[in-house]
Each structure stands twice: as structure tokens, then as C-alpha cells.
């Protein structure tokens, strides 16, 4: 029997995060601040730190990918 554990991730406004996120939802989830949070997200994408998928004309991010990105960033944090 497969015993996978599922974690529900919530956006800051209390909504559950969907499996595929928009740029705006990723900015909220990562709590990117500043004048240009979209540029920060693009930097992470351009550097290969966060992988986006192009669906139509828009870039989307899977929740699994965003959580992987956060885990990797957590490992890299200064001590």
C-alpha cells in the first residue's frame, strides 16, 4: 500500500495553493518584497534556481518545484 504524505500549502491570504501557480501566486507564496518582485522571480528562473513552465503565453510554476526551491534555499542559508 502506498503511504504518501501530503502537505497542504496555503497562500498568505489563507487559500490553499494550487498545484500549478501563476507568477503572482509564487510572488505571494515566496513573500517576495520590494519594488520589483517579478524581477526577483525572473532572476531565480534565469539562474536556473527555479524552473517555470510555459503554458500558452504565460509562465507557470508547479507547487512541487516551488517547494523544492525553498528547500534548497533553506539548505544554503548562512549559519
Secondary structure, DSSP 8 states (H G I E B T S, - for coil): ---------B-TTS-B--SEE-HHHHHHHHT--SS-HHHHHHHHHHTTSS--EEETTEEEEEHHHHHHHHHHHHHH---
